[in-house]
């Protein structure tokens, strides 16, 4: 059987063990309910990963081309969101 590589937010659900402070877990439960807990955590983790990927891309770009101004950074974030957050594929986990 061939190994399948999934992008962020793709593939079948995988059961993982997660430890959170009880206050954080209770805040999530009270906000979304017990049934949506995993979906909430998955969405938060996906947002964090996407943010890190963008930050890594911008850092690489600045190493190669020089610093970006704040306006250019915001434009890059907007383009990144439009291209990738609207259902287009995200890079596979590496």
C-alpha positions as protocol buffer text, in pm:
chain_id: "A"
residue {
  index: 1
  type: UNK
  ca { x: 0 y: 0 z: 0 }
}
residue {
  index: 2
  type: UNK
  ca { x: 138 y: 343 z: -97 }
}
residue {
  index: 3
  type: UNK
  ca { x: 199 y: 607 z: 166 }
}
residue {
  index: 4
  type: UNK
  ca { x: -47 y: 892 z: 134 }
}
residue {
  index: 5
  type: UNK
  ca { x: 54 y: 1246 z: 222 }
}
residue {
  index: 6
  type: UNK
  ca { x: -221 y: 1478 z: 338 }
}
residue {
  index: 7
  type: UNK
  ca { x: -221 y: 1856 z: 349 }
}
residue {
  index: 8
  type: UNK
  ca { x: -324 y: 2051 z: 656 }
}
residue {
  index: 9
  type: UNK
  ca { x: -691 y: 1986 z: 726 }
}
residue {
  index: 10
  type: UNK
  ca { x: -708 y: 1682 z: 494 }
}
residue {
  index: 11
  type: UNK
  ca { x: -732 y: 1309 z: 546 }
}
residue {
  index: 12
  type: UNK
  ca { x: -917 y: 1086 z: 787 }
}
residue {
  index: 13
  type: UNK
  ca { x: -937 y: 1175 z: 1154 }
}
residue {
  index: 14
  type: UNK
  ca { x: -654 y: 1044 z: 1367 }
}
residue {
  index: 15
  type: UNK
  ca { x: -703 y: 989 z: 1737 }
}
residue {
  index: 16
  type: UNK
  ca { x: -436 y: 1168 z: 1941 }
}
residue {
  index: 17
  type: UNK
  ca { x: -387 y: 1231 z: 2308 }
}
residue {
  index: 18
  type: UNK
  ca { x: -395 y: 1598 z: 2406 }
}
residue {
  index: 19
  type: UNK
  ca { x: -330 y: 1755 z: 2743 }
}
residue {
  index: 20
  type: UNK
  ca { x: -475 y: 2099 z: 2816 }
}
residue {
  index: 21
  type: UNK
  ca { x: -508 y: 2298 z: 3135 }
}
residue {
  index: 22
  type: UNK
  ca { x: -851 y: 2222 z: 3282 }
}
residue {
  index: 23
  type: UNK
  ca { x: -952 y: 2588 z: 3261 }
}
residue {
  index: 24
  type: UNK
  ca { x: -878 y: 2592 z: 2888 }
}
residue {
  index: 25
  type: UNK
  ca { x: -1065 y: 2267 z: 2831 }
}
residue {
  index: 26
  type: UNK
  ca { x: -1366 y: 2395 z: 3026 }
}
residue {
  index: 27
  type: UNK
  ca { x: -1365 y: 2724 z: 2833 }
}
residue {
  index: 28
  type: UNK
  ca { x: -1373 y: 2528 z: 2506 }
}
residue {
  index: 29
  type: UNK
  ca { x: -1655 y: 2301 z: 2630 }
}
residue {
  index: 30
  type: UNK
  ca { x: -1861 y: 2598 z: 2749 }
}
residue {
  index: 31
  type: UNK
  ca { x: -1812 y: 2780 z: 2417 }
}
residue {
  index: 32
  type: UNK
  ca { x: -1875 y: 2496 z: 2172 }
}
residue {
  index: 33
  type: UNK
  ca { x: -2009 y: 2203 z: 2372 }
}
residue {
  index: 34
  type: UNK
  ca { x: -1863 y: 1860 z: 2428 }
}
residue {
  index: 35
  type: UNK
  ca { x: -1952 y: 1729 z: 2081 }
}
residue {
  index: 36
  type: UNK
  ca { x: -1764 y: 2004 z: 1894 }
}
residue {
  index: 37
  type: UNK
  ca { x: -1455 y: 2003 z: 2118 }
}
residue {
  index: 38
  type: UNK
  ca { x: -1233 y: 1815 z: 1873 }
}
residue {
  index: 39
  type: UNK
  ca { x: -1343 y: 2026 z: 1576 }
}
residue {
  index: 40
  type: UNK
  ca { x: -1266 y: 2344 z: 1770 }
}
residue {
  index: 41
  type: UNK
  ca { x: -918 y: 2223 z: 1866 }
}
residue {
  index: 42
  type: UNK
  ca { x: -848 y: 2102 z: 1511 }
}
residue {
  index: 43
  type: UNK
  ca { x: -948 y: 2440 z: 1364 }
}
residue {
  index: 44
  type: UNK
  ca { x: -730 y: 2625 z: 1615 }
}
residue {
  index: 45
  type: UNK
  ca { x: -430 y: 2403 z: 1541 }
}
residue {
  index: 46
  type: UNK
  ca { x: -481 y: 2443 z: 1165 }
}
residue {
  index: 47
  type: UNK
  ca { x: -490 y: 2824 z: 1201 }
}
residue {
  index: 48
  type: UNK
  ca { x: -168 y: 2813 z: 1403 }
}
residue {
  index: 49
  type: UNK
  ca { x: 7 y: 2592 z: 1149 }
}
residue {
  index: 50
  type: UNK
  ca { x: -102 y: 2814 z: 861 }
}
residue {
  index: 51
  type: UNK
  ca { x: 22 y: 3121 z: 1049 }
}
residue {
  index: 52
  type: UNK
  ca { x: 358 y: 2955 z: 1108 }
}
residue {
  index: 53
  type: UNK
  ca { x: 386 y: 2860 z: 739 }
}
residue {
  index: 54
  type: UNK
  ca { x: 316 y: 3220 z: 638 }
}
residue {
  index: 55
  type: UNK
  ca { x: 567 y: 3352 z: 892 }
}
residue {
  index: 56
  type: UNK
  ca { x: 830 y: 3109 z: 759 }
}
residue {
  index: 57
  type: UNK
  ca { x: 757 y: 3214 z: 402 }
}
residue {
  index: 58
  type: UNK
  ca { x: 784 y: 3584 z: 488 }
}
residue {
  index: 59
  type: UNK
  ca { x: 1110 y: 3529 z: 680 }
}
residue {
  index: 60
  type: UNK
  ca { x: 1255 y: 3339 z: 384 }
}
residue {
  index: 61
  type: UNK
  ca { x: 1142 y: 3611 z: 144 }
}
residue {
  index: 62
  type: UNK
  ca { x: 1302 y: 3881 z: 361 }
}
residue {
  index: 63
  type: UNK
  ca { x: 1630 y: 3685 z: 381 }
}
residue {
  index: 64
  type: UNK
  ca { x: 1638 y: 3673 z: 2 }
}
residue {
  index: 65
  type: UNK
  ca { x: 1495 y: 4016 z: -86 }
}
residue {
  index: 66
  type: UNK
  ca { x: 1523 y: 4238 z: 220 }
}
residue {
  index: 67
  type: UNK
  ca { x: 1272 y: 4364 z: 475 }
}
residue {
  index: 68
  type: UNK
  ca { x: 907 y: 4417 z: 392 }
}
residue {
  index: 69
  type: UNK
  ca { x: 714 y: 4717 z: 515 }
}
residue {
  index: 70
  type: UNK
  ca { x: 403 y: 4663 z: 725 }
}
residue {
  index: 71
  type: UNK
  ca { x: 174 y: 4741 z: 431 }
}
residue {
  index: 72
  type: UNK
  ca { x: 347 y: 4473 z: 220 }
}
residue {
  index: 73
  type: UNK
  ca { x: 325 y: 4223 z: 506 }
}
residue {
  index: 74
  type: UNK
  ca { x: -49 y: 4282 z: 537 }
}
residue {
  index: 75
  type: UNK
  ca { x: -93 y: 4249 z: 160 }
}
residue {
  index: 76
  type: UNK
  ca { x: 99 y: 3920 z: 168 }
}
residue {
  index: 77
  type: UNK
  ca { x: -121 y: 3790 z: 452 }
}
residue {
  index: 78
  type: UNK
  ca { x: -434 y: 3885 z: 257 }
}
residue {
  index: 79
  type: UNK
  ca { x: -313 y: 3711 z: -58 }
}
residue {
  index: 80
  type: UNK
  ca { x: -206 y: 3406 z: 143 }
}
residue {
  index: 81
  type: UNK
  ca { x: -549 y: 3389 z: 307 }
}
residue {
  index: 82
  type: UNK
  ca { x: -733 y: 3430 z: -22 }
}
residue {
  index: 83
  type: UNK
  ca { x: -530 y: 3167 z: -202 }
}
residue {
  index: 84
  type: UNK
  ca { x: -503 y: 2904 z: 70 }
}
residue {
  index: 85
  type: UNK
  ca { x: -785 y: 2961 z: 319 }
}
residue {
  index: 86
  type: UNK
  ca { x: -1060 y: 2943 z: 58 }
}
residue {
  index: 87
  type: UNK
  ca { x: -1038 y: 2569 z: 7 }
}
residue {
  index: 88
  type: UNK
  ca { x: -723 y: 2554 z: -200 }
}
residue {
  index: 89
  type: UNK
  ca { x: -467 y: 2301 z: -88 }
}
residue {
  index: 90
  type: UNK
  ca { x: -229 y: 2372 z: 197 }
}
residue {
  index: 91
  type: UNK
  ca { x: 119 y: 2225 z: 198 }
}
residue {
  index: 92
  type: UNK
  ca { x: 154 y: 1875 z: 334 }
}
residue {
  index: 93
  type: UNK
  ca { x: 295 y: 1837 z: 681 }
}
residue {
  index: 94
  type: UNK
  ca { x: 669 y: 1793 z: 674 }
}
